[in-house]
Amino acid sequence: MDQIATLRIIVERSLEWNSSLYINFVDYEKAFDNVDREVLRHYGTPAKVVNLIKSSYERMTCRVIHGGQLTNSFQVKT
């Protein structure tokens, strides 16, 4: 199922259940599209920060709390 269809289902369920819905879109590609990790290292950026940026692109998962229930995790695709 693609992301737009998934989002549509989430919005429809929120309306059906008369529950608040907050959606956050983070465009990591635009935020870090030109970051060269070697340049970051050259200027003394700690390896932990460089790895955090790198890992934000790989295998990101998310869970949602709805109605006090925590969903199963799902992969976030960027």
N, C-alpha and C positions, 0 to 999 in steps of 0.2 A: 504494500500500500504506500502510495507516495505521501510526502509531507503535507501537501495541501488537503488531500482527502482526510488525513488524520486530524488536521487542525479543524476542518469543517465538522467532523464527528464530535470533537471535543466541545466546540462552540454549541452545537445542537444539543448535546447532553446537558450542558450548563443551563441553557434556556429551558429545556424540558424539566430539569430538576430545580429550576428557579434558584440557582446558586451563583455566587459571585465567581467571576473568572478573570484572572490576571495573566496576561501573556507578555513575555519578554523576548524580544528578538535581539540577538547579539551577533553582529557581523564581524567575526574574528578575522576573516580574510581581509577585510578593509582595514582593520586595526593593525594588523601585522603583515600585510602583504609584501612589504619591502624590507622586512627585518632580516638581515644576514646574521646568522648566529655567530659566525667568526668575528664579525665587527663588534658584536656585543661583548664577546670574550676579550677582544683586543682592548676595549675601553674599560675592562675590569668588572663587567656585569657578572655577579656571582653565578656559578654553574647551576645552582638551584633555581635561579630565576630563568635562565636560558632553558633549562629542562622543563620548567613549568609552562613556558610559552610553547615549546615543542609538543609537550604532552596534551595541550589543549586542542591540538589538531587530531590527535590519535585516540581512537577507541573511547571517545567521550560518551558517558551514559548519564541518564537523568532519571529521577523518580519524582512523582507528584503526590502531594497530599491533597485529597479531596474528601470532604465530609468526614474528616478525622481518620481516613484510611490512606495508607501509603501504597501506591501502585507498584507493580513490578518494574524493574529498571528496563529502560529501552535505550537503544543507541541513538545518539544525536549525530546527524550527518551535516557536515559543513561543505 
